[in-house]
Amino acid sequence: MSELLNTIKDAVINRKRKEIEGLVDEAINAGIEPGVIINEGLIAAMDVVGERFAASDIFVPEMLASALAMKLGLDKVKPLLKSGNQPSRGTVLMGTVKGDMHDIGKNIVNMMLEGAGFTVVDLGVDLTLEKLIEEIERLKPDLLGLSALLTTTMPEMERAVRVMGEKGLRKGMKIMVGGAPISKAFAEKIGADGHGGDAGEAVELAKSLVGKQGAEPC
């Protein structure tokens, strides 16, 4: 069993998208629990990928290819999970702020977060504050991730973070921000709880922030 799980793990790490579905099917047919396949095969692989990306041993194309392989495997296993059987690390609400249509970086972060065991709800691009508030009130996420690529939309990100606080929506929810023009200093200035400089950093930040809810916002 452990040998097959290691094969699945290696397939994700080494970006073998053509093989991953067959390997996951083999594991399912061998009677390995879906949760074990996810945790010890798929998520364990993405932990390694994240570490390698952080160390600059691999770059965005390789990381994305591994994330896509992981998603193919995950899609095979998810239908077999009993409701509530597979614990999530937390719910993350993701979106690109109003006026910004860029989502490639956000989408990579989404896949990495899913690979790390989070439940991700993607609200897409050009996200209005009204829609954001509505979804936060409905879903009550553990973490909100806001992205921007255009410098002209950075004030919208600042506005969103400010309004979350004014409406009392930050209780029990952390906020992380990212995107090419976003810096740690900007994140601190607008009162976000953290800044992810890249996908790997964003995942590590999410892991550190979830479970710390209830603290006063920055």
C-alpha positions in Angstrom: 0.0 0.0 0.0 2.7 2.5 1.0 4.6 1.7 -2.3 1.5 2.6 -4.3 1.0 5.8 -2.4 4.6 6.7 -2.9 4.2 6.1 -6.6 1.2 8.5 -6.6 3.2 11.1 -4.7 6.2 10.8 -7.1 3.8 11.1 -10.1 2.5 14.4 -8.8 6.0 15.7 -7.9 7.4 14.7 -11.3 4.3 16.1 -13.2 3.2 12.8 -14.7 -0.3 14.0 -15.6 -0.9 11.1 -18.0 -0.3 8.5 -15.3 -1.9 10.0 -12.2 -5.5 9.0 -12.9 -4.6 5.4 -13.6 -2.5 5.3 -10.4 -5.3 6.7 -8.3 -7.7 4.2 -9.8 -5.3 1.4 -8.9 -5.1 2.7 -5.3 -8.9 2.8 -5.1 -9.3 -0.7 -6.5 -6.7 -1.9 -4.0 -9.0 -0.7 -1.2 -7.0 2.2 0.0 -9.2 4.8 1.7 -9.9 7.9 -0.3 -8.7 10.1 2.6 -5.4 8.2 2.8 -4.9 8.7 -1.0 -5.5 12.4 -0.6 -3.4 13.0 2.5 -0.5 10.5 2.0 -0.3 10.7 -1.8 -1.6 14.0 -3.2 -1.3 16.5 -0.4 2.1 15.0 0.7 3.3 15.5 -2.9 2.2 19.1 -3.0 4.0 19.8 0.3 7.2 18.7 -1.4 6.4 20.8 -4.5 5.8 23.8 -2.3 9.1 23.3 -0.5 11.0 23.0 -3.8 9.3 26.1 -5.2 10.2 28.1 -2.1 13.8 26.9 -2.4 13.8 27.9 -6.2 14.5 24.3 -7.2 11.5 24.5 -9.5 9.6 27.4 -11.0 6.0 28.4 -11.8 5.6 26.1 -14.9 6.8 23.0 -13.0 4.7 23.9 -9.9 1.6 24.5 -12.1 2.1 21.2 -13.9 2.3 19.4 -10.5 -0.8 21.2 -9.3 -2.7 20.1 -12.4 -1.6 16.5 -11.9 -2.7 16.7 -8.3 -6.1 18.1 -9.3 -6.7 15.2 -11.8 -6.0 12.8 -9.0 -8.2 14.7 -6.6 -11.1 14.7 -9.0 -11.0 10.9 -9.2 -11.1 10.6 -5.4 -13.6 13.3 -4.4 -16.8 11.5 -5.5 -15.8 8.6 -3.2 -15.6 10.7 0.0 -18.4 10.4 2.4 -19.9 13.8 3.4 -17.7 15.2 6.2 -15.3 12.2 6.1 -12.4 14.2 4.8 -11.5 17.1 7.1 -10.5 20.4 5.5 -7.8 22.7 6.8 -10.3 25.5 6.4 -12.3 27.4 3.9 -10.6 30.0 1.8 -12.5 32.6 -0.2 -10.4 33.9 -3.2 -11.0 36.7 -5.6 -9.4 39.4 -7.8 -10.6 42.9 -6.8 -12.9 45.1 -8.7 -11.5 46.6 -11.9 -8.9 43.8 -12.3 -9.4 41.0 -14.7 -6.2 39.0 -14.1 -6.5 35.6 -12.5 -3.5 33.3 -13.6 -1.6 33.9 -10.4 -4.8 33.5 -8.3 -5.7 30.3 -10.1 -2.3 28.8 -9.3 -2.7 29.7 -5.6 -6.1 28.1 -5.6 -4.7 24.8 -6.9 -1.9 24.9 -4.4 -4.3 25.6 -1.6 -6.5 22.7 -2.6 -3.4 20.5 -2.8 -2.6 21.6 0.8 -6.0 20.4 2.0 -8.0 23.7 2.0 -11.5 24.1 0.7 -11.3 26.9 -1.9 -14.2 29.0 -3.2 -13.1 31.2 -6.1 -15.2 34.3 -6.7 -13.4 35.1 -9.9 -12.2 38.5 -11.2 -13.6 42.1 -11.1 -15.1 41.3 -7.7 -17.4 43.9 -6.4 -17.4 44.7 -2.7 -21.1 44.0 -2.5 -20.6 40.4 -3.9 -17.7 39.9 -1.6 -19.6 40.9 1.5 -22.6 38.7 0.4 -20.3 35.6 0.1 -18.5 36.2 3.3 -21.8 36.5 5.2 -23.0 33.3 3.5 -19.9 31.1 3.7 -18.2 32.5 6.8 -14.7 31.5 5.5 -11.7 31.1 7.7 -9.5 33.1 5.3 -10.1 35.7 2.5 -7.5 36.0 -0.3 -7.5 39.1 -2.4 -5.4 39.5 -5.6 -4.5 42.5 -7.8 -2.2 42.8 -10.7 -2.9 46.4 -11.7 -1.5 49.2 -9.5 -4.7 51.1 -10.4 -6.8 48.5 -8.5 -4.6 48.6 -5.3 -6.9 51.3 -3.7 -9.9 48.9 -4.2 -8.0 46.2 -2.3 -7.4 48.7 0.5 -11.0 49.7 0.5 -12.1 46.1 0.7 -9.9 45.3 3.7 -11.1 48.5 5.4 -14.8 47.8 4.9 -14.4 44.2 6.1 -13.3 45.7 9.4 -16.0 48.4 9.5 -18.7 45.8 9.0 -17.3 43.4 11.7 -16.6 40.7 9.1 -13.0 40.1 10.2 -14.0 38.3 13.4 -13.1 34.7 12.8 -11.6 35.5 9.4 -8.1 36.4 8.4 -7.2 38.3 5.2 -4.2 37.7 3.0 -3.3 39.7 -0.1 -1.1 39.2 -3.1 -0.3 40.0 -6.7 2.6 41.5 -8.7 2.4 45.1 -7.3 1.5 44.1 -3.8 4.3 44.2 -1.2 4.5 43.2 2.5 4.7 46.9 3.3 1.5 47.6 1.4 -0.3 44.6 3.1 0.7 46.0 6.5 -0.4 49.5 5.5 -3.9 48.5 4.6 -4.3 46.2 7.6 -4.2 42.8 6.0 -3.0 39.8 8.1 -0.4 38.8 5.6 1.2 39.0 2.1 1.9 36.1 -0.2 4.8 36.9 -2.6 4.2 33.8 -4.6 2.0 30.7 -4.6 4.2 28.7 -2.3 4.5 31.6 0.1 0.7 32.1 0.0 0.1 28.5 1.0 2.5 28.6 3.9 0.8 31.9 5.0 -2.6 30.3 4.8 -1.4 27.4 7.0 -0.1 29.8 9.6 -3.1 32.1 9.6 -5.9 29.5 9.8 -6.3 28.5 13.4 -5.3 32.0 14.5 -8.8 33.5 14.0 -10.1 35.6 16.7 -7.0 37.7 17.1 -7.4 41.4 16.5 -6.6 42.5 12.9 -3.4 44.3 12.1 
